[in-house]
Amino acid sequence: MDFEHGLALFFIGCTLTVIGFLIAFMIASRVIHKQNKKNRPLSSVEESLRQLNDGPGSKAGDDCQ
């Protein structure tokens, strides 16, 4: 193996490593964001929307007919 092959493998390896770390970071940050969103209390607007959606007739299969 000569110098050019070594240099090419170096750049390919670094590129794949950076892409792999980026994908892992994105997945981990989404999981943490979902956990934080789940644990925080609802705001007044979110609470009002939840009450509207949980009202009568909001369940699947309930309709006026």
ROPANU-687157 format. One record per atom (N, C-alpha, C): atom name; residue number from 1; x, y, z. Coordinates in steps of 0.05 Angstrom, whole numbers. Layout:
N
<r atom="CA" nr="NUM" X="X" Y="Y" Z="Z"/>
...
//
This chain:
65
<r atom="N" nr="1" X="17" Y="-23" Z="0"/>
<r atom="CA" nr="1" X="0" Y="0" Z="0"/>
<r atom="C" nr="1" X="18" Y="25" Z="0"/>
<r atom="N" nr="2" X="12" Y="43" Z="-18"/>
<r atom="CA" nr="2" X="29" Y="67" Z="-19"/>
<r atom="C" nr="2" X="15" Y="90" Z="-4"/>
<r atom="N" nr="3" X="28" Y="113" Z="-6"/>
<r atom="CA" nr="3" X="19" Y="136" Z="9"/>
<r atom="C" nr="3" X="-8" Y="146" Z="1"/>
<r atom="N" nr="4" X="-14" Y="145" Z="-25"/>
<r atom="CA" nr="4" X="-40" Y="154" Z="-35"/>
<r atom="C" nr="4" X="-63" Y="137" Z="-24"/>
<r atom="N" nr="5" X="-59" Y="111" Z="-23"/>
<r atom="CA" nr="5" X="-80" Y="94" Z="-12"/>
<r atom="C" nr="5" X="-84" Y="99" Z="18"/>
<r atom="N" nr="6" X="-63" Y="103" Z="32"/>
<r atom="CA" nr="6" X="-65" Y="109" Z="60"/>
<r atom="C" nr="6" X="-79" Y="135" Z="65"/>
<r atom="N" nr="7" X="-73" Y="155" Z="50"/>
<r atom="CA" nr="7" X="-86" Y="181" Z="52"/>
<r atom="C" nr="7" X="-116" Y="179" Z="45"/>
<r atom="N" nr="8" X="-123" Y="164" Z="25"/>
<r atom="CA" nr="8" X="-151" Y="160" Z="17"/>
<r atom="C" nr="8" X="-166" Y="145" Z="39"/>
<r atom="N" nr="9" X="-154" Y="124" Z="50"/>
<r atom="CA" nr="9" X="-167" Y="110" Z="72"/>
<r atom="C" nr="9" X="-171" Y="127" Z="97"/>
<r atom="N" nr="10" X="-151" Y="145" Z="102"/>
<r atom="CA" nr="10" X="-153" Y="163" Z="124"/>
<r atom="C" nr="10" X="-177" Y="181" Z="121"/>
<r atom="N" nr="11" X="-181" Y="193" Z="98"/>
<r atom="CA" nr="11" X="-203" Y="212" Z="94"/>
<r atom="C" nr="11" X="-230" Y="197" Z="94"/>
<r atom="N" nr="12" X="-231" Y="173" Z="82"/>
<r atom="CA" nr="12" X="-255" Y="158" Z="82"/>
<r atom="C" nr="12" X="-263" Y="150" Z="111"/>
<r atom="N" nr="13" X="-243" Y="141" Z="127"/>
<r atom="CA" nr="13" X="-248" Y="134" Z="154"/>
<r atom="C" nr="13" X="-257" Y="157" Z="171"/>
<r atom="N" nr="14" X="-244" Y="180" Z="168"/>
<r atom="CA" nr="14" X="-252" Y="204" Z="184"/>
<r atom="C" nr="14" X="-281" Y="212" Z="176"/>
<r atom="N" nr="15" X="-287" Y="212" Z="151"/>
<r atom="CA" nr="15" X="-314" Y="220" Z="141"/>
<r atom="C" nr="15" X="-335" Y="202" Z="153"/>
<r atom="N" nr="16" X="-331" Y="176" Z="151"/>
<r atom="CA" nr="16" X="-350" Y="157" Z="162"/>
<r atom="C" nr="16" X="-353" Y="159" Z="192"/>
<r atom="N" nr="17" X="-331" Y="165" Z="206"/>
<r atom="CA" nr="17" X="-332" Y="168" Z="235"/>
<r atom="C" nr="17" X="-348" Y="193" Z="243"/>
<r atom="N" nr="18" X="-344" Y="215" Z="229"/>
<r atom="CA" nr="18" X="-358" Y="240" Z="235"/>
<r atom="C" nr="18" X="-388" Y="236" Z="229"/>
<r atom="N" nr="19" X="-395" Y="223" Z="207"/>
<r atom="CA" nr="19" X="-423" Y="218" Z="200"/>
<r atom="C" nr="19" X="-436" Y="200" Z="221"/>
<r atom="N" nr="20" X="-422" Y="179" Z="230"/>
<r atom="CA" nr="20" X="-432" Y="161" Z="250"/>
<r atom="C" nr="20" X="-437" Y="175" Z="277"/>
<r atom="N" nr="21" X="-418" Y="192" Z="285"/>
<r atom="CA" nr="21" X="-422" Y="207" Z="310"/>
<r atom="C" nr="21" X="-445" Y="227" Z="307"/>
<r atom="N" nr="22" X="-448" Y="239" Z="284"/>
<r atom="CA" nr="22" X="-470" Y="258" Z="279"/>
<r atom="C" nr="22" X="-497" Y="244" Z="282"/>
<r atom="N" nr="23" X="-500" Y="221" Z="270"/>
<r atom="CA" nr="23" X="-525" Y="205" Z="271"/>
<r atom="C" nr="23" X="-530" Y="197" Z="300"/>
<r atom="N" nr="24" X="-510" Y="188" Z="315"/>
<r atom="CA" nr="24" X="-514" Y="181" Z="343"/>
<r atom="C" nr="24" X="-522" Y="205" Z="360"/>
<r atom="N" nr="25" X="-510" Y="228" Z="355"/>
<r atom="CA" nr="25" X="-517" Y="252" Z="370"/>
<r atom="C" nr="25" X="-546" Y="261" Z="364"/>
<r atom="N" nr="26" X="-554" Y="259" Z="339"/>
<r atom="CA" nr="26" X="-582" Y="267" Z="332"/>
<r atom="C" nr="26" X="-602" Y="249" Z="345"/>
<r atom="N" nr="27" X="-597" Y="223" Z="345"/>
<r atom="CA" nr="27" X="-616" Y="204" Z="358"/>
<r atom="C" nr="27" X="-617" Y="208" Z="388"/>
<r atom="N" nr="28" X="-594" Y="211" Z="400"/>
<r atom="CA" nr="28" X="-593" Y="215" Z="429"/>
<r atom="C" nr="28" X="-607" Y="241" Z="437"/>
<r atom="N" nr="29" X="-603" Y="262" Z="422"/>
<r atom="CA" nr="29" X="-615" Y="288" Z="429"/>
<r atom="C" nr="29" X="-646" Y="287" Z="426"/>
<r atom="N" nr="30" X="-655" Y="272" Z="407"/>
<r atom="CA" nr="30" X="-685" Y="269" Z="404"/>
<r atom="C" nr="30" X="-697" Y="254" Z="427"/>
<r atom="N" nr="31" X="-683" Y="233" Z="437"/>
<r atom="CA" nr="31" X="-693" Y="217" Z="459"/>
<r atom="C" nr="31" X="-694" Y="235" Z="484"/>
<r atom="N" nr="32" X="-673" Y="250" Z="489"/>
<r atom="CA" nr="32" X="-672" Y="268" Z="513"/>
<r atom="C" nr="32" X="-693" Y="289" Z="511"/>
<r atom="N" nr="33" X="-697" Y="300" Z="487"/>
<r atom="CA" nr="33" X="-718" Y="321" Z="483"/>
<r atom="C" nr="33" X="-746" Y="309" Z="489"/>
<r atom="N" nr="34" X="-751" Y="285" Z="480"/>
<r atom="CA" nr="34" X="-777" Y="273" Z="485"/>
<r atom="C" nr="34" X="-781" Y="267" Z="514"/>
<r atom="N" nr="35" X="-760" Y="259" Z="528"/>
<r atom="CA" nr="35" X="-763" Y="254" Z="557"/>
<r atom="C" nr="35" X="-768" Y="280" Z="572"/>
<r atom="N" nr="36" X="-754" Y="301" Z="565"/>
<r atom="CA" nr="36" X="-758" Y="327" Z="578"/>
<r atom="C" nr="36" X="-786" Y="338" Z="572"/>
<r atom="N" nr="37" X="-796" Y="334" Z="548"/>
<r atom="CA" nr="37" X="-822" Y="344" Z="541"/>
<r atom="C" nr="37" X="-844" Y="328" Z="556"/>
<r atom="N" nr="38" X="-839" Y="302" Z="560"/>
<r atom="CA" nr="38" X="-859" Y="286" Z="574"/>
<r atom="C" nr="38" X="-861" Y="292" Z="604"/>
<r atom="N" nr="39" X="-839" Y="300" Z="616"/>
<r atom="CA" nr="39" X="-838" Y="304" Z="645"/>
<r atom="C" nr="39" X="-846" Y="332" Z="654"/>
<r atom="N" nr="40" X="-847" Y="351" Z="636"/>
<r atom="CA" nr="40" X="-854" Y="378" Z="644"/>
<r atom="C" nr="40" X="-884" Y="382" Z="646"/>
<r atom="N" nr="41" X="-893" Y="400" Z="663"/>
<r atom="CA" nr="41" X="-922" Y="404" Z="666"/>
<r atom="C" nr="41" X="-933" Y="418" Z="641"/>
<r atom="N" nr="42" X="-959" Y="414" Z="636"/>
<r atom="CA" nr="42" X="-971" Y="426" Z="613"/>
<r atom="C" nr="42" X="-976" Y="456" Z="617"/>
<r atom="N" nr="43" X="-974" Y="472" Z="596"/>
<r atom="CA" nr="43" X="-981" Y="500" Z="598"/>
<r atom="C" nr="43" X="-1011" Y="503" Z="598"/>
<r atom="N" nr="44" X="-1020" Y="527" Z="602"/>
<r atom="CA" nr="44" X="-1050" Y="531" Z="603"/>
<r atom="C" nr="44" X="-1062" Y="526" Z="576"/>
<r atom="N" nr="45" X="-1048" Y="533" Z="554"/>
<r atom="CA" nr="45" X="-1059" Y="528" Z="527"/>
<r atom="C" nr="45" X="-1060" Y="498" Z="522"/>
<r atom="N" nr="46" X="-1038" Y="484" Z="529"/>
<r atom="CA" nr="46" X="-1037" Y="454" Z="525"/>
<r atom="C" nr="46" X="-1059" Y="440" Z="542"/>
<r atom="N" nr="47" X="-1063" Y="450" Z="566"/>
<r atom="CA" nr="47" X="-1084" Y="438" Z="583"/>
<r atom="C" nr="47" X="-1111" Y="443" Z="571"/>
<r atom="N" nr="48" X="-1117" Y="467" Z="561"/>
<r atom="CA" nr="48" X="-1142" Y="472" Z="548"/>
<r atom="C" nr="48" X="-1147" Y="454" Z="524"/>
<r atom="N" nr="49" X="-1126" Y="451" Z="508"/>
<r atom="CA" nr="49" X="-1129" Y="434" Z="484"/>
<r atom="C" nr="49" X="-1133" Y="405" Z="492"/>
<r atom="N" nr="50" X="-1120" Y="396" Z="513"/>
<r atom="CA" nr="50" X="-1124" Y="368" Z="522"/>
<r atom="C" nr="50" X="-1153" Y="365" Z="532"/>
<r atom="N" nr="51" X="-1164" Y="384" Z="546"/>
<r atom="CA" nr="51" X="-1191" Y="382" Z="555"/>
<r atom="C" nr="51" X="-1211" Y="382" Z="532"/>
<r atom="N" nr="52" X="-1206" Y="398" Z="512"/>
<r atom="CA" nr="52" X="-1223" Y="398" Z="488"/>
<r atom="C" nr="52" X="-1223" Y="371" Z="474"/>
<r atom="N" nr="53" X="-1199" Y="360" Z="471"/>
<r atom="CA" nr="53" X="-1197" Y="334" Z="457"/>
<r atom="C" nr="53" X="-1208" Y="311" Z="474"/>
<r atom="N" nr="54" X="-1209" Y="313" Z="500"/>
<r atom="CA" nr="54" X="-1219" Y="292" Z="517"/>
<r atom="C" nr="54" X="-1249" Y="295" Z="522"/>
<r atom="N" nr="55" X="-1261" Y="315" Z="510"/>
<r atom="CA" nr="55" X="-1290" Y="320" Z="515"/>
<r atom="C" nr="55" X="-1307" Y="298" Z="503"/>
<r atom="N" nr="56" X="-1334" Y="300" Z="507"/>
<r atom="CA" nr="56" X="-1352" Y="280" Z="496"/>
<r atom="C" nr="56" X="-1351" Y="280" Z="465"/>
<r atom="N" nr="57" X="-1353" Y="256" Z="454"/>
<r atom="CA" nr="57" X="-1353" Y="253" Z="425"/>
<r atom="C" nr="57" X="-1325" Y="253" Z="413"/>
<r atom="N" nr="58" X="-1305" Y="254" Z="428"/>
<r atom="CA" nr="58" X="-1278" Y="256" Z="417"/>
<r atom="C" nr="58" X="-1265" Y="229" Z="413"/>
<r atom="N" nr="59" X="-1277" Y="208" Z="423"/>
<r atom="CA" nr="59" X="-1266" Y="181" Z="420"/>
<r atom="C" nr="59" X="-1271" Y="170" Z="392"/>
<r atom="N" nr="60" X="-1254" Y="152" Z="384"/>
<r atom="CA" nr="60" X="-1258" Y="140" Z="357"/>
<r atom="C" nr="60" X="-1284" Y="124" Z="357"/>
<r atom="N" nr="61" X="-1299" Y="129" Z="336"/>
<r atom="CA" nr="61" X="-1324" Y="115" Z="332"/>
<r atom="C" nr="61" X="-1348" Y="130" Z="342"/>
<r atom="N" nr="62" X="-1344" Y="151" Z="358"/>
<r atom="CA" nr="62" X="-1366" Y="168" Z="367"/>
<r atom="C" nr="62" X="-1372" Y="189" Z="346"/>
<r atom="N" nr="63" X="-1396" Y="189" Z="336"/>
<r atom="CA" nr="63" X="-1405" Y="210" Z="318"/>
<r atom="C" nr="63" X="-1433" Y="217" Z="323"/>
<r atom="N" nr="64" X="-1443" Y="237" Z="309"/>
<r atom="CA" nr="64" X="-1470" Y="248" Z="314"/>
<r atom="C" nr="64" X="-1492" Y="232" Z="300"/>
<r atom="N" nr="65" X="-1485" Y="213" Z="284"/>
<r atom="CA" nr="65" X="-1505" Y="200" Z="267"/>
<r atom="C" nr="65" X="-1518" Y="177" Z="281"/>
//
